[in-house]
Amino acid sequence: MGVPIIIDDYITGGFTANTSLAHYCRDNGLLLHIHRAMHGFIDRQKNHGVLPVASGGIHVQHMPSPTEIFGDDSDYNLV
């Protein structure tokens, strides 16, 4: 894409920081990817390890057309 990509975690960043970061990226032509990976820490169970999140993303094998375009090293996150 030719632009820097900033990745931030929504839970650890917080609403205000993420909003400010989104405005900064928009104003400066940067791509912002905010995810919620902190659930791995929050959802940790003593007996189970980490509980999976069903809406955490789509694997490339679920979307064959974009995989043909972008390759196997792709990650699709849908909200």
N, C-alpha and C positions, 0 to 999 in steps of 0.2 A: 504494500500500500504506500510505502514511501514516507510514512510519518511515524514518529515515536509513539509507543503504546505505553500507557501508565496502567498498572494493575494495582487495585486496592481491595482490601477486605472490608465489606460493609459493616460487619459487627464490631470489629476492632477499631475501625475508623470513626464510626458514629455518624449520625445524620448531618450535623453541622459541618464536619470536616469533609464528608463526601459531597455535600452540596457545594461547598467552596471549591473543592477540587474539580467538580463537574463544570462550574462556571469558568475556572481558570483554563481547563482543557478546551472548552468551547471557544473562548476568546483567543487562544493561542494556537489553534489548529492541531491539537493533540487528540489522539484516540484514547478514551478511558474505558477500561474494563473493570467493573466492580463485581466481585463474587462474594460468596458467603462461606468460605472454607472453614471459618472458625467453628462451624457446627461440629467438626470432628472433636474439638475440645469440649464444647458445651454438652454434646449428646453422649459423652463417654459414660458407659455403664460399668459398674464394678464387675459384674459377671459376664458381660457380653462383649467387651471391647468398645467399639464405636458403632452406633446405630447408623445404617445407611439412610440417605435422603432420597426418596423416590424421584423428586423433580430436579435432581442435581445436574442433569445434562443429558445429552444424547451421544451415544457412541457412533463412530463413523460408519460402522457396518449397518446402522439403521437408516442411513441416508446415502444410497449409492451414487446419486448424481453429483452432489458436491464433492464426494470422495474422488470421483474421476477428475474433477477440476482442480481441487486443492491437495489431493494426495491423502495417504493414510495418516499423516501426522497432523490431523485436524481435530479441533474441539469445538463442539456446537453447544452453546448454552442458551436455552430458551426460557423466557420468563412468562 
